[in-house]
Amino acid sequence: VRNWEIGKENYGPWEVGNLMPGHPQLSGEEYARDFNTIAAAMRQADPDVRLGAVIYQFDGGDEWTGHHWWGRRMLPLLNSQADFLVMPGYFLWPFDADTRQYLPPSDKDLWGLVDEARNDRKSVSLMERQYAPGLDLPVAISEFNILNATAPPGVELISGLYTAEILGEYIKAGYPSVCFWDWKNAYDPQLKGDFGMLSTGDPSVPDDTPRPSYYAFALYARAFGSQMLEAHTSDPQVRVYASGFTNGELGLILVNQDDKPRSLELQWGDFKPAGRFTAWVLAGDNLRGPRVTWNGVAGPGGGGGPFPLDTIPPYRGTFKPGSPLELNVPPRSATGLVLY
C-alpha cells in the first residue's frame, strides 16, 4: 500500500478520540505533531509511501465553521512530511440542528452543491498561502456522496446525474484522487436511503443491484480519456466535460438536468473528427425515482439499473465530420460520448 491517510476527520467532535473523558478535543497543532511523528516512522519502514494529512475546507474559529482554526493551526507545522491533504466531499447535512429531523432538499439545492468542489479547493489553497507560504499540496477526496445521510436522494436518479457532474468538477478542479462512499453500505429503513453503490438489505430490490451512482462511474470508464479538455455550454441546464484519449478520440460527458429533452449542437474547436461516435446513456422516468435505464434497458421494478452492462450494446452512429454534430439527449440524463 503506497498511499495512506493518517487519521480521518480528526477535527470532528463526533470522533471517538474527541469523546474521551478528561481529554480536550484534538487541535490542529497536536494533530500536526502526531502526524510528523507517525510519518517519520512510516517512511523509515517504507521510504516509498505517500502520506496524506487531514484538512478541513473552511477556515474559522467556531466548531462547524472551521473546527477551531484546524487548518490555520495544522498547516504551518507539517514540516514537509505530508505529500497531500485529504478531506471529505459532503456538502449538505440535511437535518434540523436541534431536532435532527430530516429536511428533504430540493432539486435546486442538490444541483447547487456541484460547484462546492471548486470552492473547497480554492479555500484550501488560500489557507496554504496564508498560513504556510510555499506549501501547495494536492488535495484528495477521501469520500463523497450526494448527501451526508442515508436518505432517498442517494438511491434516486438524481444521485447518478449528480455523481456524473461532481466527478467532472473534481477533475476540473485538479483533485488527483476522489473516492465514493461507498461500494456497499446498507439500506436505511427509516430514512429510505443508502450510501452504497450496490444495494444491501433493500426489500425492494435484490442485493448487489447497481444504484444510479454506479452508472456515472460506468460512463467515465467508457467515455472519459486520459486528459481533460476545455469545454463550454451555452445551456444552463446542461453540463459538459470533455477529454482526449491517447489515440486521438474525443470523449464527452453530458448531463441534462432538465425534465425536457435537449437538442445540442456540438462544435469541436481543434478536434477533427472522422465522423463516427459511440454513446452510452443513463436516464430514468423520474428524477426522484430509484429505477434507471442504461441505453434504454431498465433495471428492476423496485429501483436501480440493469446488470451486467457489457451485454447491453452501446449506441453507434455516423455524422458529417465537416459540420457540427446535432445531438438529441433525453430528459434527466447523463450521456457518455466518444467521437472518432
Secondary structure, DSSP 8 states (H G I E B T S, - for coil): --EEE-SSSTT-TTSGGGS-TT-----HHHHHHHHHHHHHHHHHH-TT-EEEEE--S---SSHHHHTTTHHHHHGGG-TT--SEEEEEE-----B-TTT--B----HHHHHHGGGHHHHHHHHHHHHHHHHSTT----EEEEEE-SSSSS-GGGGSHHHHHHHHHHHHHHHHHT-S-EEES-SB---BTTTTB---SB--S-TTS-TT-B-HHHHHHHHHHHH--SEEE----S-TTEEEEEEE-TTS-EEEEEEE-SSS-EEEEE--TT----SEEEEEEEE-S-TT-SB-EETTEE--TTSB--S-STTS--EEEE--TTS-EEEEE-SSEEEEEEE-
